[in-house]
């Protein structure tokens, strides 16, 4: 799950090597609490909690 600076959740879909890189990083760095991800040319939508 990603969040913007206003704590809104952002859902993204990553394909191929990008997804593999994120999964590998996550499994190798379980102690990390904050990770910065820069996405260029992506679509986004905000999750509205009701």
C-alpha positions in Angstrom: 0.0 0.0 0.0 1.2 3.5 -0.8 0.2 6.7 0.9 0.6 10.3 -0.3 1.7 13.1 2.0 -1.9 13.6 3.2 -2.1 9.9 4.3 -4.5 9.0 1.5 -4.0 5.4 0.2 -2.8 5.0 -3.4 -3.2 1.6 -5.1 -0.8 0.8 -7.9 -0.2 -2.2 -10.2 3.3 -3.0 -11.1 4.3 -5.4 -13.9 7.2 -7.6 -14.7 10.6 -6.5 -13.4 9.1 -3.6 -11.4 7.0 -5.9 -9.3 9.9 -8.3 -8.9 12.1 -5.5 -7.7 9.6 -4.3 -5.1 8.9 -7.8 -3.8 12.6 -8.5 -3.5 13.3 -5.3 -1.7 10.4 -5.8 0.7 11.5 -9.4 1.6 15.1 -8.3 2.1 14.3 -5.1 4.2 11.5 -6.1 6.5 12.6 -3.7 9.2 12.1 -0.6 7.0 9.1 1.4 7.9 9.2 4.2 5.3 10.2 3.7 1.7 10.0 6.3 -1.0 8.8 5.1 -4.4 8.9 7.4 -7.4 6.4 6.5 -10.1 6.6 8.2 -13.5 3.8 8.1 -16.1 1.5 6.2 -13.8 -2.3 6.3 -13.2 -3.6 6.5 -9.8 -6.9 6.5 -7.8 -7.6 7.4 -4.2 -9.3 5.0 -1.9 -12.3 6.7 -0.2 -13.1 5.1 3.2 -16.8 5.2 3.9 
